Amino acid sequence: MQRAFVALLKGDILSSLNFNPSLLPFLLTLLYVTLHLSFNFKNGARNILWLFGFTVLLMLANFVFKIILHF
């Protein structure tokens, strides 16, 4: 995820997604949690769970995909 973050900081979104496609949903989740703590959204906790679940699912899918391609 570090290489993906560095590529994102350099503005290279495609390389960032190639390194780790779950970085953008992870950062979106962190941003949403921060905003929810500040503004207390109506369905914020439910949305955080959905965002977190999607991010974890994407991380696991990326992990399995890279393992399958490695063999």
Distance bins in CASP14 RR format, pairs under 12 A and 6 or more apart:
PFRMAT RR
TARGET T0000
AUTHOR 0000-0000-0000
RMODE 2
METHOD distances of the structure
MODEL  1
1 7 0 0 0 0 0 1 0 0 0 0 0
1 8 0 0 0 0 0 1 0 0 0 0 0
1 16 0 0 0 0 1 0 0 0 0 0 0
1 17 0 0 0 0 0 1 0 0 0 0 0
1 19 1 0 0 1 0 0 0 0 0 0 0
1 20 1 0 1 0 0 0 0 0 0 0 0
1 21 0 0 0 0 0 1 0 0 0 0 0
1 22 1 0 0 1 0 0 0 0 0 0 0
1 23 1 0 1 0 0 0 0 0 0 0 0
1 24 0 0 0 0 0 1 0 0 0 0 0
1 25 0 0 0 0 0 1 0 0 0 0 0
1 26 1 0 0 1 0 0 0 0 0 0 0
1 27 0 0 0 0 0 1 0 0 0 0 0
1 55 0 0 0 0 0 1 0 0 0 0 0
1 58 0 0 0 0 0 1 0 0 0 0 0
1 59 0 0 0 0 1 0 0 0 0 0 0
1 62 0 0 0 0 0 1 0 0 0 0 0
1 63 0 0 0 0 0 1 0 0 0 0 0
2 8 0 0 0 0 0 1 0 0 0 0 0
2 9 0 0 0 0 0 1 0 0 0 0 0
2 16 0 0 0 0 0 1 0 0 0 0 0
2 19 0 0 0 0 1 0 0 0 0 0 0
2 20 0 0 0 0 1 0 0 0 0 0 0
2 23 0 0 0 0 1 0 0 0 0 0 0
3 9 0 0 0 0 0 1 0 0 0 0 0
3 10 0 0 0 0 0 1 0 0 0 0 0
3 12 0 0 0 0 0 1 0 0 0 0 0
3 15 0 0 0 0 1 0 0 0 0 0 0
3 16 0 0 0 0 1 0 0 0 0 0 0
3 17 0 0 0 0 0 1 0 0 0 0 0
3 18 0 0 0 0 1 0 0 0 0 0 0
3 19 1 0 1 0 0 0 0 0 0 0 0
3 20 1 0 0 1 0 0 0 0 0 0 0
3 23 0 0 0 0 1 0 0 0 0 0 0
4 10 0 0 0 0 0 1 0 0 0 0 0
4 11 0 0 0 0 0 1 0 0 0 0 0
4 12 0 0 0 0 1 0 0 0 0 0 0
4 13 0 0 0 0 1 0 0 0 0 0 0
4 14 0 0 0 0 0 1 0 0 0 0 0
4 15 1 0 0 1 0 0 0 0 0 0 0
4 16 1 0 1 0 0 0 0 0 0 0 0
4 17 1 0 0 1 0 0 0 0 0 0 0
4 18 0 0 0 0 1 0 0 0 0 0 0
4 19 1 1 0 0 0 0 0 0 0 0 0
4 20 1 1 0 0 0 0 0 0 0 0 0
4 21 0 0 0 0 1 0 0 0 0 0 0
4 22 0 0 0 0 1 0 0 0 0 0 0
4 23 1 0 1 0 0 0 0 0 0 0 0
4 24 0 0 0 0 1 0 0 0 0 0 0
4 25 0 0 0 0 0 1 0 0 0 0 0
4 26 0 0 0 0 1 0 0 0 0 0 0
4 27 0 0 0 0 0 1 0 0 0 0 0
4 59 0 0 0 0 0 1 0 0 0 0 0
4 62 0 0 0 0 0 1 0 0 0 0 0
5 11 0 0 0 0 0 1 0 0 0 0 0
5 12 0 0 0 0 0 1 0 0 0 0 0
5 13 0 0 0 0 0 1 0 0 0 0 0
5 15 0 0 0 0 0 1 0 0 0 0 0
5 16 1 0 0 1 0 0 0 0 0 0 0
5 17 0 0 0 0 0 1 0 0 0 0 0
5 19 0 0 0 0 1 0 0 0 0 0 0
5 20 0 0 0 0 1 0 0 0 0 0 0
5 22 0 0 0 0 0 1 0 0 0 0 0
5 23 1 0 0 1 0 0 0 0 0 0 0
5 24 0 0 0 0 0 1 0 0 0 0 0
5 26 0 0 0 0 1 0 0 0 0 0 0
5 27 0 0 0 0 1 0 0 0 0 0 0
5 30 0 0 0 0 0 1 0 0 0 0 0
6 12 0 0 0 0 1 0 0 0 0 0 0
6 15 0 0 0 0 1 0 0 0 0 0 0
6 16 0 0 0 0 1 0 0 0 0 0 0
6 19 0 0 0 0 1 0 0 0 0 0 0
6 20 0 0 0 0 0 1 0 0 0 0 0
6 23 0 0 0 0 0 1 0 0 0 0 0
7 13 1 0 0 1 0 0 0 0 0 0 0
7 14 0 0 0 0 1 0 0 0 0 0 0
7 15 1 0 1 0 0 0 0 0 0 0 0
7 16 1 0 1 0 0 0 0 0 0 0 0
7 17 0 0 0 0 1 0 0 0 0 0 0
7 18 0 0 0 0 1 0 0 0 0 0 0
7 19 1 0 0 1 0 0 0 0 0 0 0
7 20 0 0 0 0 1 0 0 0 0 0 0
7 21 0 0 0 0 0 1 0 0 0 0 0
7 23 0 0 0 0 1 0 0 0 0 0 0
7 24 0 0 0 0 0 1 0 0 0 0 0
8 14 0 0 0 0 0 1 0 0 0 0 0
8 15 0 0 0 0 1 0 0 0 0 0 0
8 16 1 0 1 0 0 0 0 0 0 0 0
8 17 0 0 0 0 1 0 0 0 0 0 0
8 18 0 0 0 0 0 1 0 0 0 0 0
8 19 0 0 0 0 1 0 0 0 0 0 0
8 20 0 0 0 0 1 0 0 0 0 0 0
8 21 0 0 0 0 0 1 0 0 0 0 0
8 23 1 0 0 1 0 0 0 0 0 0 0
8 24 1 0 0 1 0 0 0 0 0 0 0
8 26 0 0 0 0 0 1 0 0 0 0 0
8 27 0 0 0 0 1 0 0 0 0 0 0
9 15 0 0 0 0 0 1 0 0 0 0 0
9 16 0 0 0 0 1 0 0 0 0 0 0
9 23 0 0 0 0 0 1 0 0 0 0 0
9 27 0 0 0 0 0 1 0 0 0 0 0
10 16 0 0 0 0 1 0 0 0 0 0 0
10 19 0 0 0 0 0 1 0 0 0 0 0
11 17 0 0 0 0 0 1 0 0 0 0 0
12 18 0 0 0 0 1 0 0 0 0 0 0
12 19 0 0 0 0 1 0 0 0 0 0 0
13 19 0 0 0 0 0 1 0 0 0 0 0
13 21 0 0 0 0 0 1 0 0 0 0 0
13 23 0 0 0 0 0 1 0 0 0 0 0
13 24 0 0 0 0 1 0 0 0 0 0 0
13 27 0 0 0 0 0 1 0 0 0 0 0
14 21 0 0 0 0 0 1 0 0 0 0 0
14 24 0 0 0 0 0 1 0 0 0 0 0
15 21 0 0 0 0 0 1 0 0 0 0 0
15 23 0 0 0 0 0 1 0 0 0 0 0
16 22 0 0 0 0 0 1 0 0 0 0 0
16 23 1 0 0 1 0 0 0 0 0 0 0
16 24 1 0 0 1 0 0 0 0 0 0 0
16 26 0 0 0 0 0 1 0 0 0 0 0
16 27 0 0 0 0 0 1 0 0 0 0 0
17 23 1 0 0 1 0 0 0 0 0 0 0
17 24 1 0 0 1 0 0 0 0 0 0 0
17 25 0 0 0 0 0 1 0 0 0 0 0
17 58 0 0 0 0 0 1 0 0 0 0 0
17 62 0 0 0 0 0 1 0 0 0 0 0
18 62 0 0 0 0 0 1 0 0 0 0 0
18 65 0 0 0 0 0 1 0 0 0 0 0
18 66 0 0 0 0 0 1 0 0 0 0 0
19 62 0 0 0 0 1 0 0 0 0 0 0
19 66 0 0 0 0 0 1 0 0 0 0 0
20 26 0 0 0 0 1 0 0 0 0 0 0
20 27 0 0 0 0 0 1 0 0 0 0 0
20 55 0 0 0 0 0 1 0 0 0 0 0
20 58 0 0 0 0 1 0 0 0 0 0 0
20 59 0 0 0 0 1 0 0 0 0 0 0
20 61 0 0 0 0 0 1 0 0 0 0 0
20 62 1 0 0 1 0 0 0 0 0 0 0
20 63 0 0 0 0 1 0 0 0 0 0 0
20 65 0 0 0 0 0 1 0 0 0 0 0
20 66 0 0 0 0 1 0 0 0 0 0 0
21 54 0 0 0 0 0 1 0 0 0 0 0
21 55 0 0 0 0 0 1 0 0 0 0 0
21 57 0 0 0 0 0 1 0 0 0 0 0
21 58 1 0 0 1 0 0 0 0 0 0 0
21 59 0 0 0 0 1 0 0 0 0 0 0
21 60 0 0 0 0 0 1 0 0 0 0 0
21 61 0 0 0 0 1 0 0 0 0 0 0
21 62 1 0 1 0 0 0 0 0 0 0 0
21 63 0 0 0 0 0 1 0 0 0 0 0
21 65 0 0 0 0 1 0 0 0 0 0 0
21 66 0 0 0 0 0 1 0 0 0 0 0
22 28 0 0 0 0 0 1 0 0 0 0 0
22 29 0 0 0 0 1 0 0 0 0 0 0
22 51 0 0 0 0 0 1 0 0 0 0 0
22 52 0 0 0 0 0 1 0 0 0 0 0
22 53 0 0 0 0 0 1 0 0 0 0 0
22 54 0 0 0 0 1 0 0 0 0 0 0
22 55 1 0 1 0 0 0 0 0 0 0 0
22 56 0 0 0 0 1 0 0 0 0 0 0
22 57 0 0 0 0 1 0 0 0 0 0 0
22 58 1 0 1 0 0 0 0 0 0 0 0
22 59 1 0 1 0 0 0 0 0 0 0 0
22 60 0 0 0 0 1 0 0 0 0 0 0
22 61 0 0 0 0 1 0 0 0 0 0 0
22 62 1 0 1 0 0 0 0 0 0 0 0
22 63 0 0 0 0 1 0 0 0 0 0 0
22 65 0 0 0 0 0 1 0 0 0 0 0
22 66 0 0 0 0 0 1 0 0 0 0 0
23 29 0 0 0 0 0 1 0 0 0 0 0
23 30 0 0 0 0 0 1 0 0 0 0 0
23 55 0 0 0 0 1 0 0 0 0 0 0
23 58 0 0 0 0 1 0 0 0 0 0 0
23 59 0 0 0 0 1 0 0 0 0 0 0
23 62 0 0 0 0 1 0 0 0 0 0 0
24 30 0 0 0 0 0 1 0 0 0 0 0
24 31 0 0 0 0 0 1 0 0 0 0 0
24 51 0 0 0 0 0 1 0 0 0 0 0
24 54 0 0 0 0 0 1 0 0 0 0 0
24 55 0 0 0 0 1 0 0 0 0 0 0
24 58 0 0 0 0 1 0 0 0 0 0 0
24 59 0 0 0 0 0 1 0 0 0 0 0
25 31 0 0 0 0 0 1 0 0 0 0 0
25 32 0 0 0 0 0 1 0 0 0 0 0
25 50 0 0 0 0 0 1 0 0 0 0 0
25 51 1 0 0 1 0 0 0 0 0 0 0
25 52 0 0 0 0 1 0 0 0 0 0 0
25 53 0 0 0 0 1 0 0 0 0 0 0
25 54 1 0 1 0 0 0 0 0 0 0 0
25 55 1 0 1 0 0 0 0 0 0 0 0
25 56 0 0 0 0 1 0 0 0 0 0 0
25 57 0 0 0 0 1 0 0 0 0 0 0
25 58 1 0 1 0 0 0 0 0 0 0 0
25 59 0 0 0 0 1 0 0 0 0 0 0
25 61 0 0 0 0 0 1 0 0 0 0 0
25 62 0 0 0 0 0 1 0 0 0 0 0
26 32 0 0 0 0 0 1 0 0 0 0 0
26 33 0 0 0 0 0 1 0 0 0 0 0
26 51 0 0 0 0 1 0 0 0 0 0 0
26 52 0 0 0 0 1 0 0 0 0 0 0
26 53 0 0 0 0 0 1 0 0 0 0 0
26 54 0 0 0 0 1 0 0 0 0 0 0
26 55 1 0 1 0 0 0 0 0 0 0 0
26 56 0 0 0 0 1 0 0 0 0 0 0
26 57 0 0 0 0 0 1 0 0 0 0 0
26 58 0 0 0 0 1 0 0 0 0 0 0
26 59 0 0 0 0 1 0 0 0 0 0 0
26 62 0 0 0 0 0 1 0 0 0 0 0
27 33 0 0 0 0 0 1 0 0 0 0 0
27 34 0 0 0 0 0 1 0 0 0 0 0
27 51 0 0 0 0 0 1 0 0 0 0 0
27 55 0 0 0 0 1 0 0 0 0 0 0
28 34 0 0 0 0 0 1 0 0 0 0 0
28 35 0 0 0 0 0 1 0 0 0 0 0
28 47 0 0 0 0 0 1 0 0 0 0 0
28 48 0 0 0 0 0 1 0 0 0 0 0
28 50 0 0 0 0 0 1 0 0 0 0 0
28 51 1 0 0 1 0 0 0 0 0 0 0
28 52 0 0 0 0 0 1 0 0 0 0 0
28 54 0 0 0 0 1 0 0 0 0 0 0
28 55 0 0 0 0 1 0 0 0 0 0 0
28 58 0 0 0 0 0 1 0 0 0 0 0
29 35 0 0 0 0 0 1 0 0 0 0 0
29 36 0 0 0 0 0 1 0 0 0 0 0
29 44 0 0 0 0 0 1 0 0 0 0 0
29 47 0 0 0 0 1 0 0 0 0 0 0
29 48 1 0 0 1 0 0 0 0 0 0 0
29 49 0 0 0 0 0 1 0 0 0 0 0
29 50 0 0 0 0 1 0 0 0 0 0 0
29 51 1 0 1 0 0 0 0 0 0 0 0
29 52 1 0 1 0 0 0 0 0 0 0 0
29 53 0 0 0 0 1 0 0 0 0 0 0
29 54 0 0 0 0 1 0 0 0 0 0 0
29 55 1 0 1 0 0 0 0 0 0 0 0
29 56 0 0 0 0 1 0 0 0 0 0 0
29 58 0 0 0 0 0 1 0 0 0 0 0
29 59 0 0 0 0 0 1 0 0 0 0 0
30 36 0 0 0 0 0 1 0 0 0 0 0
30 37 0 0 0 0 0 1 0 0 0 0 0
30 48 0 0 0 0 0 1 0 0 0 0 0
30 51 0 0 0 0 1 0 0 0 0 0 0
30 52 0 0 0 0 0 1 0 0 0 0 0
30 55 0 0 0 0 1 0 0 0 0 0 0
31 37 0 0 0 0 0 1 0 0 0 0 0
31 38 0 0 0 0 0 1 0 0 0 0 0
31 47 0 0 0 0 0 1 0 0 0 0 0
31 48 0 0 0 0 0 1 0 0 0 0 0
31 51 0 0 0 0 1 0 0 0 0 0 0
32 38 0 0 0 0 0 1 0 0 0 0 0
32 39 0 0 0 0 0 1 0 0 0 0 0
32 41 0 0 0 0 1 0 0 0 0 0 0
32 43 0 0 0 0 0 1 0 0 0 0 0
32 44 1 0 0 1 0 0 0 0 0 0 0
32 45 0 0 0 0 0 1 0 0 0 0 0
32 46 0 0 0 0 0 1 0 0 0 0 0
32 47 1 0 0 1 0 0 0 0 0 0 0
32 48 1 0 0 1 0 0 0 0 0 0 0
32 49 0 0 0 0 0 1 0 0 0 0 0
32 50 0 0 0 0 1 0 0 0 0 0 0
32 51 1 0 1 0 0 0 0 0 0 0 0
32 52 0 0 0 0 1 0 0 0 0 0 0
32 54 0 0 0 0 0 1 0 0 0 0 0
32 55 0 0 0 0 0 1 0 0 0 0 0
33 39 0 0 0 0 0 1 0 0 0 0 0
33 40 0 0 0 0 0 1 0 0 0 0 0
33 41 0 0 0 0 0 1 0 0 0 0 0
33 44 0 0 0 0 1 0 0 0 0 0 0
33 45 0 0 0 0 1 0 0 0 0 0 0
33 47 0 0 0 0 1 0 0 0 0 0 0
33 48 1 0 1 0 0 0 0 0 0 0 0
33 49 0 0 0 0 0 1 0 0 0 0 0
33 51 0 0 0 0 1 0 0 0 0 0 0
33 52 0 0 0 0 1 0 0 0 0 0 0
33 55 0 0 0 0 0 1 0 0 0 0 0
34 41 0 0 0 0 0 1 0 0 0 0 0
34 44 0 0 0 0 0 1 0 0 0 0 0
34 48 0 0 0 0 0 1 0 0 0 0 0
35 41 1 0 0 1 0 0 0 0 0 0 0
35 44 0 0 0 0 1 0 0 0 0 0 0
35 47 0 0 0 0 0 1 0 0 0 0 0
35 48 0 0 0 0 0 1 0 0 0 0 0
35 51 0 0 0 0 0 1 0 0 0 0 0
36 42 0 0 0 0 1 0 0 0 0 0 0
36 43 0 0 0 0 1 0 0 0 0 0 0
36 44 1 0 1 0 0 0 0 0 0 0 0
36 45 1 0 0 1 0 0 0 0 0 0 0
36 46 0 0 0 0 0 1 0 0 0 0 0
36 47 1 0 0 1 0 0 0 0 0 0 0
36 48 1 0 0 1 0 0 0 0 0 0 0
36 49 0 0 0 0 0 1 0 0 0 0 0
36 51 0 0 0 0 0 1 0 0 0 0 0
37 44 0 0 0 0 1 0 0 0 0 0 0
37 45 0 0 0 0 0 1 0 0 0 0 0
37 48 0 0 0 0 1 0 0 0 0 0 0
38 44 0 0 0 0 0 1 0 0 0 0 0
41 47 1 0 0 1 0 0 0 0 0 0 0
41 48 0 0 0 0 1 0 0 0 0 0 0
43 49 0 0 0 0 0 1 0 0 0 0 0
43 50 0 0 0 0 1 0 0 0 0 0 0
43 51 0 0 0 0 0 1 0 0 0 0 0
44 50 0 0 0 0 1 0 0 0 0 0 0
44 51 0 0 0 0 1 0 0 0 0 0 0
44 52 0 0 0 0 0 1 0 0 0 0 0
45 51 0 0 0 0 0 1 0 0 0 0 0
45 52 0 0 0 0 0 1 0 0 0 0 0
46 52 0 0 0 0 0 1 0 0 0 0 0
46 53 0 0 0 0 0 1 0 0 0 0 0
47 53 0 0 0 0 0 1 0 0 0 0 0
47 54 0 0 0 0 0 1 0 0 0 0 0
48 54 0 0 0 0 0 1 0 0 0 0 0
48 55 0 0 0 0 0 1 0 0 0 0 0
49 55 0 0 0 0 0 1 0 0 0 0 0
49 56 0 0 0 0 0 1 0 0 0 0 0
50 56 0 0 0 0 0 1 0 0 0 0 0
50 57 0 0 0 0 0 1 0 0 0 0 0
51 57 0 0 0 0 0 1 0 0 0 0 0
51 58 0 0 0 0 0 1 0 0 0 0 0
52 58 0 0 0 0 0 1 0 0 0 0 0
52 59 0 0 0 0 0 1 0 0 0 0 0
53 59 0 0 0 0 1 0 0 0 0 0 0
53 60 0 0 0 0 1 0 0 0 0 0 0
53 61 0 0 0 0 0 1 0 0 0 0 0
54 60 0 0 0 0 0 1 0 0 0 0 0
54 61 0 0 0 0 0 1 0 0 0 0 0
55 61 0 0 0 0 0 1 0 0 0 0 0
55 62 0 0 0 0 0 1 0 0 0 0 0
56 62 0 0 0 0 0 1 0 0 0 0 0
56 63 0 0 0 0 0 1 0 0 0 0 0
57 63 0 0 0 0 0 1 0 0 0 0 0
57 64 0 0 0 0 0 1 0 0 0 0 0
58 64 0 0 0 0 0 1 0 0 0 0 0
58 65 0 0 0 0 0 1 0 0 0 0 0
59 65 0 0 0 0 0 1 0 0 0 0 0
59 66 0 0 0 0 0 1 0 0 0 0 0
60 66 0 0 0 0 0 1 0 0 0 0 0
60 67 0 0 0 0 0 1 0 0 0 0 0
61 67 0 0 0 0 0 1 0 0 0 0 0
61 68 0 0 0 0 0 1 0 0 0 0 0
62 68 0 0 0 0 0 1 0 0 0 0 0
62 69 0 0 0 0 0 1 0 0 0 0 0
63 69 0 0 0 0 0 1 0 0 0 0 0
63 70 0 0 0 0 0 1 0 0 0 0 0
64 70 0 0 0 0 0 1 0 0 0 0 0
64 71 0 0 0 0 0 1 0 0 0 0 0
65 71 0 0 0 0 0 1 0 0 0 0 0
END
